[in-house]
Amino acid sequence: MKPYTYLIKHRPTGKVYYGYRSANKVESHEDLWKHYFTSSPGVQKLIEETGVDSFDVEVRQIFETKEQAVSWETRVLRRCKVLHNERWLNQNVAGYIVPTEESRKKISDFHKDKPKSNKHKKNLSESQKGKPKKSTVYQTTEYRALMSKIKSGEGNARYGAKVCEETRRKISEANKGKPAYNKGVPMSEEQKELIRATKAANPYKWDAETLAKRVASQTGQKRQKLHCSHCERDIAVGWYNRHGDQCRARLNTLQQKFS
């Protein structure tokens, strides 16, 4: 028998369902609503509630092949945007399903706090090998400059946002003991030149409010110092890294020793 598409309307609620049938053993008008009552769970539920006589059914079109019927059904469902209209009982189009809020929550709860196994991690790693990390358009200087301009100032999602002390503490605790991602990685001359050019083009200027806060936070504080055994001076910790082995007294001693 030839496959066909059909339309079903539930009179009490006004809900409708559109589908196709290809496994019929008799003609469409002898099959629909006599032997076949659709495979839709929504339609089956309404039949249980109000009976088969509460529906209007109609054979819409007859086809030569199953493929033609499937293609036409998909075309109609997409054109009617059935997944975005509560009037339609269809729950998917060509296998694509729009999950409900309830199903989204179930999926989220199922995966929440569930660690990935080593096998899962390996599968994810293997699936990404050989794939470009990003499209090349995102790596161009022009694109980066454009995004920098768009995301700067008020265009930044975090513009004007203030971080509370608790959040600062959590970030601090999370990063304690962790080395910087680029620690020990030397910069190329190209990177250094780019940083110099960027700083020269965008000199940082302290605004009056920020400068006042900085002065107030530093006023009255005693800086920690380290003692230099070469020149017998106490040097601030922040400067000691530059002073230490570069102490003039030490260098003079070495020069005299080897001269």
N, C-alpha and C positions, 0 to 999 in steps of 0.2 A: 504494500500500500504506500501511497505517497505521503511524505511528511507535510506538516502544516503548522501554521502559527495561529494562536487563539487569544482572545481577550475575555477576561472574566471580571464582572463587577458585582460587589456585594452591596445590595440595595440598602440595608439598614445603616451602613457606615459610609457608603460612597467610595470605599477602597477598591482599587483595581489591581489586576495582575495580568501581565502579558508574558506568554511563553511559546515554546515550540514542542512538537511531538513527532517522533520519527519511528517509534517502535510499535506503532498501531498495526493490528492484524486485520482491521476492517476499515471502511471508508471513514473520513474525518467526522461526518455528521452522525455516523453510527457509533463512533468511538468516544468523542468528547462528552463528558457528563453522563455517560451511560456505562462506559467501562473505565474511563480515565478521568480522575478528579485532580489532576496536577500533582507535582511532587513538592509543592510549596508548603512548608510548615505553617505559615501564616494562613493560607487558605484552608488547610486541614483543621486548624483550630477554630476558624469561623464556622466551618461545616458542623463541627461538634456542638458549637454554641447555638446556632440558628437553623441548621439543616441545609440540605442541598437546594431546596426550593427558594431560598432567599438570595439566589444568585442569578444574574443574567449572563449567559455565555454566548460567544460568537466565534465561529471559525473565520479568521481574517484573510488568510492566503494559503494556497496550496502550492507545493514546490516539487520539482523533479528529484532533487537530491537532498540529503541531510545537510550537507555543507551549505547549500543555498538557504535552507531554513534557519540554520544557526547564524549565518551572516546577516540575514534580514532581521532576526530577533535582536541581535547585538546593535544593529544600526538604529532600530526603533527605540530600544531602551536608552541608548546614549543620547539620542535626539530629545527624548522626553526627560532626561536627567532624573531618572527614577530613584537614584541613590540619595538625592538631595531633596526629595519630596515625600513627606510622610503619607501622602495619599496612595502611593504605590506600595504593594506588598513584596515586590521583587527585592531580594537582599543582595544580589550581585549581578554584575554585567561581565560576561565572558570570563568568569572566575574572579574578577576583582570585587572585593568586599570592603565597604566602609564600616569600620568597627564602631560600635556604640560606646558611649561613655562607660557603661557598665563593663563591657569587654575590655576596654582600654585599662580600666582599674584592675581587673583580674590579671591581665598580662603584666602590669606594673608590679602588683603585689607578688606575683610568682617569681619575678626576677630580682626583686629588691633584696639587697644584702646577701645575694647568692653568689659566692666566689666562682670564678671561671676555673675549670679544671685545666691541667697542663695540656691535655689533649685538645681542649677547646681553644686555648691560647695558640697552640701550634697550628691548628687549622686556620685560625684567623690570620696568623702570620703568613702561612703559605698562600692564602687567597689574595694577599696584598702584594706579594713579591712580583716584581716586574711592572707594576702599575705606577704611573707617574703620581707623585705625591700631590701635585697641584697642576692645574692648567698653566701653560707657559705664559698666558696673559697676566697672571698674578705675579710673575717674576720680573716684569719689565719695570724700568725706572719710572716711566711715565705713569704706569698704573699705581705704583707705590706713592708717587708724588700726589696724584689725584686723591687717593684714599686718605693720605695724611692731611690734605687740605680739608676734605669733607668731614673727617672725624675729629678735627681740632676744635678747641673752644666749645661753643654751644652745640656743635654737631656731635660731640662725644656723648655717649649714653651715660657716662659717669660724671658729666660736667655739673659742678655744684654739689655733688654728693659728699657727705661727710661720714667718715668712718669712725664708729664709736670705739671707745677704749677697749671694750671686750673683744671686738673683732680684731683690733690691732694686736691684742695679747694672743689671740688664737693663731693669727698669722705668724707672729713671732715664735711661738712655741712649735708650730708645725715646721718652721724652717731652721730651727736651731740644730747645729751639728751637720747640716747638709751643705756640701760644697757648691759653689756656683756652677751652673751648667757649662760655663766656658772657662773654668779654672784650669790653668796649665795649657790652654790652647792659644798659641801665638797668633796675633793678628797679622794679616798680610799688609804690605805697604799700601795697597789699594784701599783697604779698609781704613787704615790710619789717615790717609789723605782725604777720604770721604768724610770722616769724623771732623777733621780740621776745617774742611770747607763748610760743613754744616754749622759748626760752632761760630765760624767767622761770619756767616750769613745771618745767623740767629743768635746774637749775643743776649745772654740772660740778664734780665734786669729785675732786681728786687722791688716789689711794690712796697709802699710805706707801711702797710699793715703787717705784711709778712716780715719785713725787716725789724719792726718793733717787737713782734713776737719772738723772733730769733734772739734779739738783744736781751729781752726780758728772761728768756729761758737760760741764757748763759751768764747773766749778771750774778755775781756772788759765788759762782761755782769755782772750786779749786780743781785744776786739771791734774790728773795723775801723772807723775813723773818717774823717769828711770835715771839711775846714776851712770854717767859715762866714766869708766875707769881710766880713759886716756887723757881727758882734759879736766877730770874731777868736777864736772858740772852736772846739774840735774836738768835733764831734757824732757820736755813734754812727750807723752807716749806717742801722740800723733806724728811727731817729728823725729822720734828716735830711729825709726826704720830708715830714714834718710841720713840721719847723723851717724849712728853706730860705727860701721866700718869706714865711713867716709870722714870721720873726725880728723880735723887738720893736725891735731897733736899726734895722732897715730900715724898719719901719713908722713909727717915730718920725722918721726922716730924711724920709720922704715927707710926713708930716704937717706938719713944719716948712717943707718946701719949698712946699707948696700953701696954707699958712695965711696 
